[in-house]
Amino acid sequence: MPEPKVEMFAPVVIDGNGFGGCTMLDWFAGQALAGMLAYPGDLSAGSYHNNSSPDDAAEVAYHFAEAMMKRRAALAESQP
C-alpha cells in the first residue's frame, strides 16, 4: 500500500534547497525511534544503543510506523 502524502510540517527551504516536509509515516517513525533510544535497557537484554546499528534501529522504527499507519487506516475504515 503506497504511503499517503500527508504533510505534517511545512517544507523547509535553506539556500533554495529543501525537502517536501515530514510525512505522517516519518513522524511515527521518529516517535518510535525516540522511544526506542530513550530506553536504557538492562544488563541481560541490552538496548538499541548497545545492540543495534543506526540503520537497524531506523529500520525497526519504520516497521513500527508502518504498523501505526495500517492500524490508523483500519480505524478510519471502521468509522461510520
N, C-alpha and C positions, 0 to 999 in steps of 0.2 A: 504494500500500500504506500503510495507516494506521500511524503510529508506535506501536510497543508502549509501554505505560506502564510503564517500568522506572524506579523511583525510585533515584537514586544517592545522595542525601543526604536526611536528614530535613528536613521542612518547617521553614522559618524563620518565626517569628512575632515581629513587632515592634509593640508597642502594639495587639495584637489583629488586626493585618492581616499577611498573609503570602502566600506562594506555595506551590505544591504540591511544591517540591523541584526537582531538576535531572534531566531525563531523560537517558538514555544518548545520544540524539541531541544534546542540548545539550552534554553532556560532550565528545563527539567534536568538535563544532563549536568549542568553547572551546579544545580542544587544537590543532586545526588553525589557528585564529586566532592563538594564541600563537606557533606555529611560523612562520606567515606574517609576523607582525610582528617576530619576532626576527631574520629575515634582513635584513642591512643593505643588500643589493642591490649593484649596481655602476654605474659611470658610464653604460654602454651600455644596460643593461636596467632600471635603477632598482629600485624595491621597492614593496611595498604601501603603505609610509609615504608615498612620493612620487607614486605613480601612481594611487591609488585613494581614493575617499571611504570613510569608515567603513561606510556602508551597502553599498557594493560589496564591501569586504573581508568583511563579515559574510555576504553572500550567497554568496560563494565558499567561505567556511568551512563553511556549511551544505551546499553541494554536496559537499564532501569528506566531511562527516559522513554524508550520505545514502549515499554510496558505501561508507563503512565499515559502515553498518547493512546494506546489501544484501549485501556480502561476508560479513559475520558470519552472516546468515541462510543463505546458501548453504553455508557451512562447517558450520553446525548441521544442515542437511538431509543433508549427506553423511556425517555420523557415524552409526555403527550404533546 
